[in-house]
């Protein structure tokens, strides 16, 4: 919890500074008539979203689960990411439209204002990078990558301003705007793809399901594994459920196997939430485990006479009475 509080403090500072950069670049872009600077402000807006989501995720992680949301509130951040990415795509379309218009009819740009504003953005972003550097959280590292990308975009704006000052070539402004818009669109698409995969409960891209199954199957006393599912609860929390068939051992030994599996899955794949069903005498390998299917055998209700034996569950190996 102390580490969460420290991460939250870092993100609050970074978010406040990035909001300041956004306002400065918006003002500078409007004053200098530079579309490149306004495009960079749009890129900074994606940083604001990224930092805000990272901070929001840290704050939500502090909230305990309740009866209505037994997994907690982590997926609120995923919904917010989808909304933010949609907003960013609209910004990219507006930038592209204006850039094409300026390519056909270039507008005068105040190069000195562009350079001065972009240099301020580079300096502040560099301080933000130093603030976030060294964080172990996936959220912190992802936010750091966003800010580093914005430093690169701001350096490009500085170069464009210098070109305009030295040569008066105004086409550099809309051309750089299109390049920055492409960078923003690429970032937004990655966010949309990751968020949709999480909402569809798909396997996280950094998890090899075959390797996970191999790790489980290679554990002592484990003879088989099926009904294996791995999904993301949030950007830095992964869950797993599976059925594991083990040798005919005591209940205590079976619990040791499960604890061993939990440690190995967490250590190798960073899967922190595991639900493992142990099977030995009555494995359910012949039962369908697809969506909408029950993962346990059912007894079929039939009419029987008083002298007949009661029905057995499907898949049961117990002898008839």
C-alpha contacts under 8 A as a table, 3 or more apart, distances in Angstrom:
res1	aa1	res2	aa2	distance
1	X	4	X	5.00
1	X	5	X	6.31
1	X	62	X	7.47
2	X	5	X	5.09
2	X	6	X	6.28
3	X	6	X	5.04
3	X	7	X	6.12
4	X	7	X	5.11
4	X	8	X	6.05
4	X	58	X	6.23
4	X	59	X	7.96
4	X	62	X	7.83
5	X	8	X	5.03
5	X	9	X	6.26
6	X	9	X	5.19
6	X	10	X	6.40
7	X	10	X	5.16
7	X	11	X	6.21
7	X	55	X	7.98
7	X	58	X	7.42
7	X	135	X	7.58
7	X	140	X	7.49
8	X	11	X	5.12
8	X	12	X	6.14
8	X	55	X	5.74
8	X	58	X	6.18
8	X	59	X	7.20
9	X	12	X	5.16
9	X	13	X	6.43
10	X	13	X	5.35
10	X	14	X	6.26
10	X	131	X	6.57
10	X	132	X	6.46
11	X	14	X	4.97
11	X	15	X	5.89
11	X	51	X	6.46
11	X	52	X	7.84
11	X	54	X	7.39
11	X	55	X	5.71
11	X	132	X	7.48
11	X	140	X	7.80
12	X	15	X	5.07
12	X	16	X	6.15
12	X	55	X	6.95
13	X	16	X	5.25
13	X	17	X	6.28
14	X	17	X	5.24
14	X	18	X	6.05
14	X	51	X	7.32
14	X	128	X	5.46
14	X	131	X	7.28
14	X	132	X	7.63
15	X	18	X	5.11
15	X	19	X	6.13
15	X	48	X	6.26
15	X	51	X	5.83
15	X	52	X	6.61
16	X	19	X	5.20
16	X	20	X	6.39
17	X	20	X	5.01
17	X	21	X	6.39
17	X	124	X	7.01
17	X	125	X	7.97
17	X	128	X	7.38
18	X	21	X	4.96
18	X	22	X	6.22
18	X	44	X	7.08
18	X	47	X	7.35
18	X	48	X	6.34
18	X	124	X	7.83
18	X	125	X	7.30
18	X	128	X	7.98
19	X	22	X	4.99
19	X	23	X	6.39
19	X	48	X	6.62
20	X	23	X	5.28
20	X	24	X	6.24
21	X	24	X	5.06
21	X	25	X	6.04
21	X	41	X	7.92
21	X	44	X	7.46
21	X	120	X	7.88
21	X	121	X	5.70
21	X	124	X	7.32
22	X	25	X	5.31
22	X	26	X	6.07
22	X	41	X	5.48
22	X	44	X	5.93
22	X	45	X	6.68
23	X	26	X	5.14
23	X	27	X	6.16
24	X	27	X	5.22
24	X	28	X	6.00
24	X	117	X	6.97
24	X	121	X	7.99
25	X	28	X	4.88
25	X	29	X	5.77
25	X	37	X	6.29
25	X	38	X	6.65
25	X	40	X	7.49
25	X	41	X	5.51
25	X	117	X	6.28
25	X	118	X	7.30
25	X	121	X	7.55
26	X	29	X	5.15
26	X	30	X	6.19
26	X	37	X	7.53
26	X	38	X	5.95
26	X	41	X	6.00
27	X	30	X	5.31
27	X	31	X	6.07
28	X	31	X	5.07
28	X	32	X	5.92
28	X	37	X	7.26
28	X	113	X	6.53
28	X	114	X	6.70
28	X	117	X	6.03
29	X	32	X	5.30
29	X	33	X	5.53
29	X	34	X	5.01
29	X	35	X	6.64
29	X	36	X	7.75
29	X	37	X	5.02
29	X	38	X	5.03
29	X	114	X	7.17
30	X	33	X	5.15
30	X	34	X	6.99
30	X	38	X	7.49
31	X	34	X	7.99
31	X	113	X	7.77
32	X	109	X	5.52
32	X	110	X	4.61
32	X	111	X	7.28
32	X	113	X	5.93
32	X	114	X	6.47
33	X	107	X	7.59
33	X	108	X	7.11
33	X	109	X	5.36
33	X	110	X	6.94
34	X	37	X	5.35
34	X	38	X	6.46
34	X	109	X	5.56
34	X	110	X	7.33
34	X	114	X	6.96
34	X	173	X	6.62
35	X	38	X	4.93
35	X	39	X	5.92
35	X	95	X	7.74
35	X	98	X	7.86
35	X	99	X	7.23
35	X	173	X	6.21
35	X	174	X	6.25
35	X	177	X	6.22
36	X	39	X	4.93
36	X	40	X	6.15
36	X	157	X	6.31
36	X	173	X	5.27
36	X	174	X	6.36
36	X	176	X	5.94
36	X	177	X	4.51
36	X	180	X	7.76
37	X	40	X	4.99
37	X	41	X	6.22
37	X	114	X	6.69
37	X	118	X	7.43
37	X	157	X	6.42
37	X	177	X	7.92
38	X	41	X	4.86
38	X	42	X	6.35
39	X	42	X	4.91
39	X	43	X	6.37
39	X	95	X	6.51
39	X	177	X	5.60
39	X	180	X	6.43
39	X	181	X	6.69
40	X	43	X	4.83
40	X	44	X	6.14
40	X	150	X	7.57
40	X	153	X	6.51
40	X	154	X	6.60
40	X	157	X	7.60
40	X	177	X	7.77
40	X	180	X	6.77
41	X	44	X	4.87
41	X	45	X	6.19
42	X	45	X	4.93
42	X	46	X	6.71
42	X	88	X	7.75
42	X	91	X	6.85
42	X	92	X	7.94
42	X	184	X	7.93
43	X	46	X	5.20
43	X	47	X	6.66
43	X	150	X	6.65
43	X	180	X	7.35
43	X	181	X	7.81
43	X	184	X	5.93
44	X	47	X	4.88
44	X	48	X	6.29
44	X	150	X	6.44
45	X	48	X	4.92
45	X	49	X	6.33
46	X	49	X	4.99
46	X	50	X	6.13
46	X	88	X	6.86
46	X	146	X	7.88
46	X	184	X	7.47
47	X	50	X	4.92
47	X	51	X	5.96
47	X	143	X	7.31
47	X	146	X	5.71
47	X	147	X	6.24
47	X	150	X	7.61
48	X	51	X	5.22
48	X	52	X	5.81
49	X	52	X	5.06
49	X	53	X	5.97
49	X	81	X	7.87
49	X	84	X	6.65
50	X	53	X	5.20
50	X	54	X	6.11
50	X	142	X	7.91
50	X	143	X	5.71
50	X	146	X	7.16
51	X	54	X	5.02
51	X	55	X	6.10
51	X	143	X	5.57
52	X	55	X	5.13
52	X	56	X	5.95
53	X	56	X	4.84
53	X	57	X	5.96
53	X	77	X	6.17
53	X	80	X	7.55
53	X	81	X	7.25
54	X	57	X	5.11
54	X	58	X	6.34
54	X	139	X	5.28
54	X	140	X	6.71
54	X	143	X	6.83
55	X	58	X	5.11
55	X	59	X	6.30
56	X	59	X	5.11
56	X	60	X	6.04
56	X	77	X	6.98
57	X	60	X	5.04
57	X	61	X	6.04
57	X	74	X	6.58
57	X	77	X	6.21
57	X	139	X	7.81
58	X	61	X	5.18
58	X	62	X	6.87
59	X	62	X	5.44
59	X	63	X	7.24
60	X	63	X	5.33
60	X	73	X	6.00
60	X	74	X	6.24
61	X	64	X	7.63
61	X	72	X	7.84
61	X	73	X	7.37
61	X	74	X	6.68
63	X	72	X	7.05
63	X	73	X	7.31
64	X	72	X	6.17
65	X	69	X	5.89
65	X	70	X	5.07
65	X	71	X	5.78
65	X	72	X	4.08
65	X	73	X	7.28
66	X	69	X	5.31
66	X	70	X	5.43
66	X	72	X	6.81
67	X	70	X	5.77
69	X	72	X	5.24
69	X	73	X	7.01
71	X	74	X	7.68
71	X	233	X	7.70
73	X	76	X	5.88
74	X	77	X	6.14
74	X	78	X	7.67
74	X	233	X	6.73
74	X	234	X	5.55
75	X	78	X	4.98
75	X	79	X	6.61
75	X	233	X	6.79
75	X	234	X	5.91
76	X	79	X	5.28
76	X	80	X	6.31
77	X	80	X	5.01
77	X	81	X	6.08
77	X	234	X	7.91
78	X	81	X	4.98
78	X	82	X	6.46
78	X	195	X	5.61
78	X	198	X	7.70
78	X	199	X	7.77
78	X	234	X	7.31
79	X	82	X	5.25
79	X	83	X	6.52
79	X	195	X	7.55
80	X	83	X	5.15
80	X	84	X	6.08
81	X	84	X	5.05
81	X	85	X	5.99
81	X	191	X	6.81
81	X	192	X	7.42
81	X	195	X	6.92
82	X	85	X	5.15
82	X	86	X	6.22
82	X	191	X	7.24
82	X	192	X	5.80
82	X	195	X	6.47
83	X	86	X	5.20
83	X	87	X	6.37
84	X	87	X	5.08
84	X	88	X	6.23
85	X	88	X	5.00
85	X	89	X	6.27
85	X	188	X	5.04
85	X	189	X	7.42
85	X	191	X	6.56
85	X	192	X	6.33
86	X	89	X	5.20
86	X	90	X	6.56
86	X	188	X	7.74
87	X	90	X	5.24
87	X	91	X	6.48
88	X	91	X	4.97
88	X	92	X	6.28
88	X	184	X	7.44
88	X	185	X	7.49
88	X	188	X	6.59
89	X	92	X	5.02
89	X	93	X	6.33
89	X	184	X	7.99
89	X	185	X	6.25
89	X	188	X	6.80
90	X	93	X	5.18
90	X	94	X	6.35
91	X	94	X	5.13
91	X	95	X	6.22
92	X	95	X	5.06
92	X	96	X	6.12
92	X	181	X	5.31
92	X	182	X	7.69
92	X	184	X	6.95
92	X	185	X	6.48
93	X	96	X	5.11
93	X	97	X	6.15
94	X	97	X	5.20
94	X	98	X	6.27
95	X	98	X	5.26
95	X	99	X	6.00
95	X	177	X	7.01
95	X	178	X	7.24
95	X	181	X	6.65
96	X	99	X	5.04
96	X	100	X	6.20
96	X	177	X	7.58
96	X	178	X	5.96
96	X	181	X	6.92
97	X	100	X	5.38
97	X	101	X	6.32
98	X	101	X	4.98
98	X	102	X	6.17
98	X	174	X	7.97
99	X	102	X	5.08
99	X	103	X	6.18
99	X	174	X	4.62
99	X	175	X	7.13
99	X	177	X	6.51
99	X	178	X	6.53
100	X	103	X	5.07
100	X	104	X	6.64
100	X	174	X	7.25
101	X	104	X	5.44
101	X	105	X	6.29
102	X	105	X	4.75
102	X	106	X	4.64
102	X	107	X	6.60
102	X	171	X	7.89
102	X	174	X	6.27
103	X	106	X	5.71
103	X	171	X	6.35
103	X	174	X	6.34
103	X	175	X	7.86
106	X	170	X	6.27
106	X	171	X	6.65
107	X	170	X	7.21
108	X	170	X	6.99
109	X	164	X	7.64
109	X	170	X	7.17
110	X	113	X	5.59
110	X	114	X	6.43
110	X	161	X	7.96
111	X	114	X	5.01
111	X	115	X	6.20
111	X	161	X	4.54
111	X	162	X	6.61
111	X	164	X	5.63
111	X	165	X	5.26
112	X	115	X	5.22
112	X	116	X	6.17
112	X	161	X	6.73
112	X	162	X	7.81
112	X	165	X	6.94
113	X	116	X	5.20
113	X	117	X	5.99
114	X	117	X	5.36
114	X	118	X	6.05
114	X	157	X	7.25
114	X	158	X	6.84
114	X	161	X	5.44
115	X	118	X	5.25
115	X	119	X	6.05
115	X	157	X	7.21
115	X	158	X	4.83
115	X	159	X	7.78
115	X	161	X	5.18
115	X	162	X	6.76
116	X	119	X	5.24
116	X	120	X	6.42
116	X	158	X	7.99
117	X	120	X	5.26
117	X	121	X	6.43
118	X	121	X	4.96
118	X	122	X	6.19
118	X	154	X	5.49
118	X	155	X	7.12
118	X	157	X	6.28
118	X	158	X	5.67
119	X	122	X	5.00
119	X	123	X	6.22
119	X	154	X	7.43
119	X	155	X	7.62
119	X	158	X	6.73
120	X	123	X	5.18
120	X	124	X	6.24
121	X	124	X	5.29
121	X	125	X	5.94
121	X	151	X	7.61
121	X	154	X	6.64
122	X	125	X	5.20
122	X	126	X	6.01
122	X	151	X	5.49
122	X	154	X	5.99
122	X	155	X	6.85
123	X	126	X	5.17
123	X	127	X	6.50
124	X	127	X	5.13
124	X	128	X	6.36
125	X	128	X	4.87
125	X	129	X	6.19
125	X	147	X	6.54
125	X	148	X	7.67
125	X	150	X	7.53
125	X	151	X	6.12
126	X	129	X	5.07
126	X	130	X	6.41
126	X	148	X	8.00
126	X	151	X	7.09
127	X	130	X	5.10
127	X	131	X	6.21
128	X	131	X	4.92
128	X	132	X	6.25
128	X	147	X	7.46
129	X	132	X	5.31
129	X	133	X	5.87
129	X	144	X	6.32
129	X	147	X	6.68
129	X	148	X	6.85
130	X	133	X	5.18
132	X	135	X	6.22
132	X	140	X	6.78
132	X	141	X	7.85
132	X	144	X	6.25
133	X	141	X	7.96
133	X	144	X	7.23
135	X	140	X	5.85
135	X	141	X	6.50
136	X	140	X	7.08
136	X	141	X	7.07
137	X	140	X	5.18
137	X	141	X	6.31
137	X	236	X	7.84
138	X	141	X	5.10
138	X	142	X	6.05
138	X	235	X	7.47
138	X	236	X	6.04
139	X	142	X	5.19
139	X	143	X	6.20
139	X	235	X	7.36
139	X	236	X	7.22
140	X	143	X	5.16
140	X	144	X	6.11
141	X	144	X	4.96
141	X	145	X	6.35
142	X	145	X	5.20
142	X	146	X	6.59
143	X	146	X	5.15
143	X	147	X	6.50
144	X	147	X	5.20
144	X	148	X	6.23
145	X	148	X	5.11
145	X	149	X	6.22
146	X	149	X	5.16
146	X	150	X	6.40
147	X	150	X	4.98
147	X	151	X	6.36
148	X	151	X	5.08
148	X	152	X	6.54
149	X	152	X	5.19
149	X	153	X	6.36
150	X	153	X	4.94
150	X	154	X	6.08
151	X	154	X	5.16
151	X	155	X	6.24
152	X	155	X	5.15
152	X	156	X	6.40
153	X	156	X	5.04
153	X	157	X	6.43
153	X	180	X	6.74
154	X	157	X	4.95
154	X	158	X	6.32
155	X	158	X	5.03
155	X	159	X	6.37
156	X	159	X	5.08
156	X	160	X	6.26
156	X	176	X	7.60
157	X	160	X	4.96
157	X	161	X	6.18
157	X	176	X	7.54
158	X	161	X	5.11
158	X	162	X	6.25
159	X	162	X	5.09
159	X	163	X	6.19
160	X	163	X	5.08
160	X	164	X	6.26
160	X	172	X	6.06
160	X	173	X	6.41
160	X	176	X	7.46
161	X	164	X	5.13
161	X	165	X	6.18
162	X	165	X	5.01
162	X	166	X	6.08
163	X	166	X	5.23
163	X	167	X	5.70
163	X	168	X	6.91
163	X	169	X	6.82
163	X	172	X	7.64
164	X	167	X	5.43
164	X	168	X	4.36
164	X	169	X	5.37
164	X	170	X	6.14
164	X	172	X	7.56
165	X	168	X	5.83
169	X	172	X	6.39
170	X	173	X	5.87
170	X	174	X	7.93
171	X	174	X	5.81
171	X	175	X	6.22
172	X	175	X	5.13
172	X	176	X	5.91
173	X	176	X	5.41
173	X	177	X	6.21
174	X	177	X	4.80
174	X	178	X	6.28
175	X	178	X	5.27
175	X	179	X	6.51
176	X	179	X	4.97
176	X	180	X	6.18
177	X	180	X	5.13
177	X	181	X	6.00
178	X	181	X	4.92
178	X	182	X	6.17
179	X	182	X	5.10
179	X	183	X	6.42
180	X	183	X	4.98
180	X	184	X	6.24
181	X	184	X	5.03
181	X	185	X	6.09
182	X	185	X	5.03
182	X	186	X	6.13
183	X	186	X	5.20
183	X	187	X	6.36
184	X	187	X	5.17
184	X	188	X	6.13
185	X	188	X	5.01
185	X	189	X	6.03
186	X	189	X	5.19
186	X	190	X	6.34
187	X	190	X	5.27
187	X	191	X	6.41
188	X	191	X	5.10
188	X	192	X	6.25
189	X	192	X	5.06
189	X	193	X	6.06
190	X	193	X	5.15
190	X	194	X	6.10
191	X	194	X	5.26
191	X	195	X	6.00
192	X	195	X	5.15
192	X	196	X	6.03
193	X	196	X	5.33
193	X	197	X	6.18
194	X	197	X	5.16
194	X	198	X	6.28
195	X	198	X	5.13
195	X	199	X	6.24
196	X	199	X	5.07
196	X	200	X	6.05
197	X	200	X	5.08
197	X	201	X	6.15
197	X	202	X	5.13
197	X	203	X	7.65
197	X	204	X	7.59
198	X	201	X	4.91
198	X	202	X	5.92
198	X	204	X	7.53
198	X	231	X	7.24
198	X	232	X	5.86
198	X	233	X	7.35
198	X	234	X	7.37
199	X	202	X	7.62
201	X	231	X	5.23
201	X	232	X	6.57
202	X	230	X	7.57
202	X	231	X	5.67
202	X	232	X	7.53
203	X	207	X	6.72
203	X	209	X	7.55
203	X	229	X	7.74
203	X	230	X	5.47
203	X	231	X	4.95
203	X	232	X	7.16
204	X	207	X	5.46
204	X	230	X	7.51
204	X	231	X	6.15
204	X	232	X	6.20
205	X	208	X	7.74
207	X	212	X	7.80
207	X	269	X	6.97
208	X	211	X	5.27
208	X	212	X	6.32
209	X	212	X	4.98
209	X	213	X	6.20
209	X	230	X	7.46
210	X	213	X	5.12
210	X	214	X	6.14
211	X	214	X	4.94
211	X	215	X	6.10
212	X	215	X	5.12
212	X	216	X	6.36
212	X	265	X	7.53
212	X	269	X	7.77
213	X	216	X	5.18
213	X	217	X	6.06
213	X	225	X	7.01
213	X	228	X	7.49
214	X	217	X	5.04
214	X	218	X	5.95
215	X	218	X	5.26
215	X	219	X	6.77
215	X	264	X	7.89
215	X	265	X	7.74
216	X	219	X	5.57
216	X	222	X	7.45
216	X	225	X	7.16
216	X	261	X	6.64
217	X	222	X	5.84
217	X	223	X	6.56
217	X	224	X	5.84
217	X	225	X	6.31
218	X	222	X	7.04
219	X	222	X	5.60
219	X	257	X	7.76
219	X	261	X	7.31
220	X	257	X	7.41
221	X	246	X	5.38
221	X	247	X	5.33
221	X	257	X	7.42
222	X	225	X	7.82
222	X	244	X	6.84
222	X	245	X	5.89
222	X	246	X	4.33
222	X	247	X	6.49
223	X	244	X	7.77
223	X	245	X	5.53
223	X	246	X	5.30
223	X	247	X	6.73
224	X	244	X	5.95
224	X	245	X	4.90
224	X	246	X	7.00
225	X	228	X	7.21
225	X	242	X	7.02
225	X	243	X	5.71
225	X	244	X	4.53
225	X	245	X	5.98
226	X	242	X	6.20
226	X	243	X	5.36
226	X	244	X	6.66
226	X	285	X	7.19
227	X	241	X	7.64
227	X	242	X	5.15
227	X	243	X	5.76
227	X	289	X	6.24
228	X	240	X	7.41
228	X	241	X	5.92
228	X	242	X	4.29
228	X	243	X	6.85
229	X	240	X	5.59
229	X	241	X	5.36
229	X	242	X	6.29
230	X	238	X	7.17
230	X	239	X	5.73
230	X	240	X	4.45
230	X	241	X	6.71
231	X	238	X	5.89
231	X	239	X	5.49
231	X	240	X	6.56
232	X	235	X	6.78
232	X	236	X	7.68
232	X	237	X	5.92
232	X	238	X	4.40
232	X	239	X	6.03
233	X	236	X	7.77
233	X	237	X	5.35
233	X	238	X	5.65
233	X	239	X	6.62
234	X	237	X	5.10
234	X	238	X	7.11
237	X	271	X	7.25
237	X	272	X	6.89
237	X	273	X	7.85
238	X	270	X	7.26
238	X	271	X	5.04
238	X	272	X	6.18
238	X	273	X	6.46
239	X	271	X	5.87
239	X	272	X	6.42
239	X	273	X	4.58
239	X	274	X	5.73
240	X	271	X	6.96
240	X	273	X	6.28
240	X	274	X	4.74
240	X	275	X	6.19
241	X	274	X	5.75
241	X	275	X	4.57
241	X	276	X	5.63
241	X	277	X	7.85
242	X	275	X	6.67
242	X	276	X	5.21
242	X	277	X	6.24
243	X	276	X	5.89
243	X	277	X	4.65
243	X	278	X	5.99
243	X	279	X	6.96
244	X	276	X	6.82
244	X	277	X	6.05
244	X	278	X	5.04
244	X	279	X	5.96
245	X	278	X	6.03
245	X	279	X	4.67
245	X	280	X	5.49
245	X	283	X	6.52
246	X	249	X	7.75
246	X	254	X	7.68
246	X	278	X	7.00
246	X	279	X	6.27
246	X	280	X	5.36
247	X	280	X	6.16
248	X	280	X	5.93
248	X	281	X	7.14
249	X	253	X	6.24
249	X	254	X	6.50
250	X	253	X	5.26
250	X	254	X	6.23
251	X	254	X	5.00
251	X	255	X	6.26
252	X	255	X	5.14
252	X	256	X	6.47
253	X	256	X	5.01
253	X	257	X	6.41
254	X	257	X	5.04
254	X	258	X	6.42
254	X	278	X	7.64
255	X	258	X	5.06
255	X	259	X	6.25
256	X	259	X	5.10
256	X	260	X	6.11
257	X	260	X	5.06
257	X	261	X	6.20
258	X	261	X	5.04
258	X	262	X	6.20
258	X	276	X	7.08
259	X	262	X	5.06
259	X	263	X	6.32
260	X	263	X	5.29
260	X	264	X	6.24
261	X	264	X	5.16
261	X	265	X	6.00
262	X	265	X	5.31
262	X	266	X	6.11
262	X	272	X	7.86
262	X	274	X	6.69
263	X	266	X	5.21
263	X	267	X	5.98
264	X	267	X	5.09
264	X	268	X	5.99
264	X	269	X	8.00
265	X	268	X	5.50
265	X	269	X	5.45
265	X	270	X	6.56
265	X	271	X	5.70
265	X	272	X	7.74
266	X	269	X	5.56
266	X	270	X	4.29
266	X	271	X	4.56
266	X	272	X	5.42
267	X	270	X	5.73
267	X	271	X	7.80
271	X	274	X	7.12
279	X	282	X	6.30
279	X	283	X	5.22
279	X	284	X	7.80
280	X	283	X	5.88
282	X	315	X	7.42
282	X	316	X	6.49
282	X	317	X	6.86
284	X	287	X	5.51
284	X	295	X	7.84
284	X	296	X	7.09
284	X	297	X	7.72
284	X	315	X	7.04
285	X	288	X	7.99
286	X	315	X	7.65
287	X	295	X	6.68
287	X	296	X	7.18
287	X	297	X	7.23
288	X	293	X	6.38
288	X	294	X	7.43
288	X	295	X	6.93
289	X	293	X	5.67
289	X	294	X	6.71
289	X	295	X	5.65
290	X	293	X	5.44
294	X	297	X	7.62
297	X	313	X	6.05
297	X	314	X	5.39
297	X	315	X	6.63
298	X	313	X	5.56
298	X	314	X	6.13
299	X	311	X	6.69
299	X	312	X	6.11
299	X	313	X	4.30
299	X	314	X	6.18
300	X	311	X	7.16
300	X	313	X	7.39
301	X	311	X	7.71
302	X	311	X	7.71
304	X	308	X	6.18
304	X	309	X	7.90
304	X	310	X	7.62
305	X	308	X	5.48
309	X	320	X	7.40
309	X	321	X	6.30
312	X	316	X	6.67
312	X	320	X	7.69
313	X	316	X	5.47
